[in-house]
């Protein structure tokens, strides 16, 4: 699990670094030399899509998704645990559907042979972010749900330090 955590965070960090540098260079080229690289904008857009879906899985891992803090703070004991379990189960069902239909989208796009306008890469590489990010999210949700069922306390507020 630690390896998966590291891989997710490295992908996000490298993606953000590349996007930031490329965006800066493209802005300098556009305003300093009146030269614009259309492929750079397209590349940045696609990397941001990947960052978003991988980042969603990291949010699920850290318990930063789909929660109503106000309601969770009001509840105690078994009621709070029951609501957390319910929310996790709803998210698991959603992720399963998202994985299923996004795989269909990827396969459809692959079969049509669509390519991106500037980079000329197969479009299904971009769409592949959806099932990959959803599968990672599903893994984290399943782990959290198992921990919740086994009565291991899952801290839904990662910034709170417990001693």
C-alpha positions as CSV (number, residue, x, y, z in Angstrom):
1,X,0.0,0.0,0.0
2,X,2.9,2.4,0.7
3,X,4.2,1.8,-2.8
4,X,0.8,2.7,-4.3
5,X,0.8,5.9,-2.1
6,X,4.2,6.9,-3.4
7,X,3.4,6.2,-7.0
8,X,0.2,8.3,-6.8
9,X,2.0,11.2,-5.2
10,X,4.9,11.0,-7.6
11,X,2.6,11.1,-10.6
12,X,0.7,14.1,-9.2
13,X,3.9,15.9,-8.3
14,X,5.6,15.3,-11.6
15,X,2.4,16.2,-13.5
16,X,2.1,19.5,-11.6
17,X,5.8,20.2,-12.2
18,X,5.7,19.6,-15.9
19,X,2.4,21.5,-16.3
20,X,3.8,24.5,-14.4
21,X,7.1,24.7,-16.4
22,X,5.3,24.2,-19.7
23,X,2.7,26.8,-18.9
24,X,5.4,29.3,-17.9
25,X,7.4,28.6,-21.0
26,X,4.3,28.9,-23.2
27,X,3.3,32.2,-21.6
28,X,6.8,33.6,-22.1
29,X,6.8,32.5,-25.8
30,X,3.3,33.9,-26.4
31,X,3.8,37.4,-24.8
32,X,7.6,37.8,-25.2
33,X,8.1,36.4,-28.7
34,X,4.5,36.2,-30.2
35,X,5.0,32.5,-30.6
36,X,2.4,30.1,-29.3
37,X,2.6,26.4,-29.0
38,X,-0.9,24.9,-29.4
39,X,0.4,21.5,-28.5
40,X,1.5,22.8,-25.1
41,X,-2.1,23.9,-24.2
42,X,-3.4,20.5,-25.3
43,X,-0.8,18.6,-23.3
44,X,-1.4,20.7,-20.2
45,X,-5.1,20.0,-20.5
46,X,-4.6,16.2,-20.7
47,X,-2.1,16.1,-17.9
48,X,-4.5,18.1,-15.7
49,X,-7.2,15.5,-16.4
50,X,-4.8,12.8,-15.2
51,X,-3.9,14.8,-12.1
52,X,-7.5,15.3,-11.3
53,X,-8.4,11.6,-11.4
54,X,-5.3,10.4,-9.6
55,X,-5.8,13.3,-7.1
56,X,-9.3,12.1,-6.5
57,X,-8.0,8.7,-5.4
58,X,-5.6,10.4,-3.0
59,X,-8.5,12.4,-1.5
60,X,-10.4,9.2,-1.0
61,X,-7.3,7.7,0.7
62,X,-7.0,10.6,3.0
63,X,-10.8,10.7,3.8
64,X,-11.2,14.2,2.2
65,X,-14.0,13.3,-0.1
66,X,-17.8,13.1,0.1
67,X,-18.4,14.0,3.7
68,X,-20.7,16.4,5.5
69,X,-18.5,17.6,8.4
70,X,-21.4,19.3,10.1
71,X,-23.5,16.2,10.2
72,X,-20.5,14.0,11.1
73,X,-19.5,16.2,13.9
74,X,-23.0,16.0,15.4
75,X,-23.1,12.2,15.4
76,X,-21.4,9.9,17.8
77,X,-20.6,6.2,18.1
78,X,-22.5,3.7,16.1
79,X,-24.6,6.3,14.3
80,X,-21.5,8.1,13.0
81,X,-19.9,4.8,12.0
82,X,-23.1,3.8,10.2
83,X,-23.2,7.0,8.3
84,X,-19.5,6.7,7.3
85,X,-20.2,3.1,6.2
86,X,-23.2,4.2,4.2
87,X,-21.3,7.0,2.4
88,X,-18.4,4.6,1.7
89,X,-20.8,2.0,0.2
90,X,-22.5,4.6,-2.0
91,X,-19.1,5.7,-3.2
92,X,-18.0,2.1,-3.9
93,X,-21.1,1.5,-6.0
94,X,-20.5,4.7,-7.9
95,X,-16.9,3.8,-8.5
96,X,-17.9,0.4,-9.8
97,X,-20.3,2.0,-12.3
98,X,-17.8,4.6,-13.2
99,X,-15.1,2.0,-13.9
100,X,-17.5,-0.1,-16.0
101,X,-18.7,2.7,-18.2
102,X,-15.4,4.5,-18.5
103,X,-13.8,1.2,-19.8
104,X,-16.6,1.1,-22.4
105,X,-15.7,4.7,-23.3
106,X,-12.0,3.9,-23.6
107,X,-12.7,0.8,-25.7
108,X,-15.1,2.7,-28.0
109,X,-12.6,5.6,-28.5
110,X,-9.8,3.1,-29.2
111,X,-12.0,1.3,-31.8
112,X,-12.8,4.6,-33.5
113,X,-9.1,5.5,-33.8
114,X,-9.7,9.1,-32.7
115,X,-6.5,11.1,-32.2
116,X,-5.9,14.4,-30.4
117,X,-5.7,17.5,-32.7
118,X,-2.2,18.9,-31.9
119,X,-0.3,16.0,-30.3
120,X,-1.7,13.4,-32.6
121,X,-1.9,10.7,-29.9
122,X,-4.7,8.3,-29.5
123,X,-7.5,10.0,-27.5
124,X,-8.2,6.9,-25.5
125,X,-5.0,7.6,-23.5
126,X,-6.7,10.7,-22.2
127,X,-9.9,8.8,-21.4
128,X,-7.9,6.1,-19.6
129,X,-7.5,8.5,-16.7
130,X,-11.1,7.9,-15.7
131,X,-11.0,4.1,-15.1
132,X,-7.5,4.3,-13.6
133,X,-8.4,7.0,-11.2
134,X,-11.7,5.3,-10.4
135,X,-10.0,2.0,-9.7
136,X,-7.5,3.6,-7.4
137,X,-10.3,5.4,-5.6
138,X,-12.2,2.1,-5.3
139,X,-9.1,0.4,-3.7
140,X,-8.8,3.2,-1.1
141,X,-12.6,3.1,-0.4
142,X,-12.5,-0.7,0.1
143,X,-9.6,-0.5,2.5
144,X,-11.3,2.3,4.5
145,X,-14.6,0.3,4.6
146,X,-12.8,-2.8,5.8
147,X,-11.0,-0.8,8.5
148,X,-14.3,0.8,9.5
149,X,-16.1,-2.6,9.7
150,X,-13.2,-4.0,11.8
151,X,-13.7,-1.1,14.2
152,X,-10.4,0.6,13.4
153,X,-10.9,4.3,13.7
154,X,-10.6,6.1,10.4
155,X,-9.9,9.8,10.9
156,X,-12.0,11.7,8.5
157,X,-10.1,14.9,9.3
158,X,-6.5,14.3,8.3
159,X,-5.2,17.6,9.7
160,X,-6.2,16.6,13.2
161,X,-3.3,15.1,15.1
162,X,-4.4,12.4,17.7
163,X,-2.0,11.5,20.5
